[in-house]
């Protein structure tokens, strides 16, 4: 987007920060490098360990699928809204 003439002179230059010692001057880290640094600090789940939300979601999905299967086998037809021929 172009700069408008009335806005000239009102913008401030970004403040330069000193580069960190681990990072070479003049080069920014890519998002993949940042992701790799964060992944290195994560610990994987142990066998049999999972968040409770995943367990609850799996149970709800199983129940919903079971109810839908039972209703399908019973011949129940879903009517949505006020459909007119």
C-alpha positions in Angstrom: 0.0 0.0 0.0 1.4 3.4 -1.0 2.3 6.1 1.5 0.0 9.1 1.4 1.5 12.6 1.2 -0.2 13.9 4.3 1.3 11.0 6.3 4.9 11.8 5.3 7.2 12.6 8.2 4.8 11.3 10.8 6.1 7.7 10.9 8.9 6.8 13.1 11.8 4.5 12.2 11.8 1.2 14.0 14.2 1.0 16.9 17.1 -1.3 16.2 17.8 -3.9 18.8 21.1 -5.5 19.5 21.4 -9.0 18.0 21.6 -11.9 20.4 24.9 -13.7 20.8 23.5 -17.0 19.4 22.3 -15.2 16.3 24.6 -13.8 13.6 24.2 -10.1 13.0 22.0 -9.1 10.1 20.2 -12.5 9.8 16.8 -13.2 11.3 15.7 -16.7 12.3 13.2 -18.4 10.1 9.9 -19.7 11.5 11.2 -23.3 10.9 14.3 -22.5 13.0 12.1 -21.1 15.8 9.8 -24.1 15.6 12.8 -26.5 15.8 14.0 -24.6 18.9 10.6 -24.9 20.6 10.3 -28.6 19.6 13.6 -29.4 21.2 12.3 -28.3 24.6 9.1 -30.4 24.4 9.0 -33.8 26.1 6.9 -36.6 24.4 4.0 -38.3 26.2 4.8 -41.6 27.8 3.1 -44.8 26.7 -0.6 -44.7 27.9 -0.5 -41.0 28.8 -2.7 -38.6 26.9 -4.7 -35.4 27.7 -8.1 -36.0 29.2 -9.7 -33.9 26.5 -8.6 -36.4 23.8 -10.2 -39.3 25.8 -13.5 -37.4 26.3 -13.5 -36.5 22.6 -13.0 -40.1 21.6 -15.8 -41.3 23.9 -18.2 -38.7 22.5 -17.3 -39.5 18.9 -18.0 -43.2 19.6 -21.3 -42.5 21.3 -22.4 -40.2 18.5 -21.5 -42.7 15.8 -23.3 -45.5 17.7 -26.5 -43.4 18.0 -26.4 -42.5 14.3 -25.9 -46.2 13.4 -28.8 -47.3 15.5 -31.0 -44.6 14.1 -30.0 -45.5 10.5 -30.7 -49.2 11.1 -34.1 -48.3 12.7 -35.0 -46.4 9.5 -35.3 -42.9 11.1 -35.2 -40.1 8.5 -33.9 -36.7 9.5 -36.1 -33.8 8.4 -34.3 -30.5 8.5 -36.3 -27.2 8.6 -39.6 -26.6 6.8 -39.1 -28.3 3.4 -41.9 -27.9 0.9 -42.2 -29.8 -2.4 
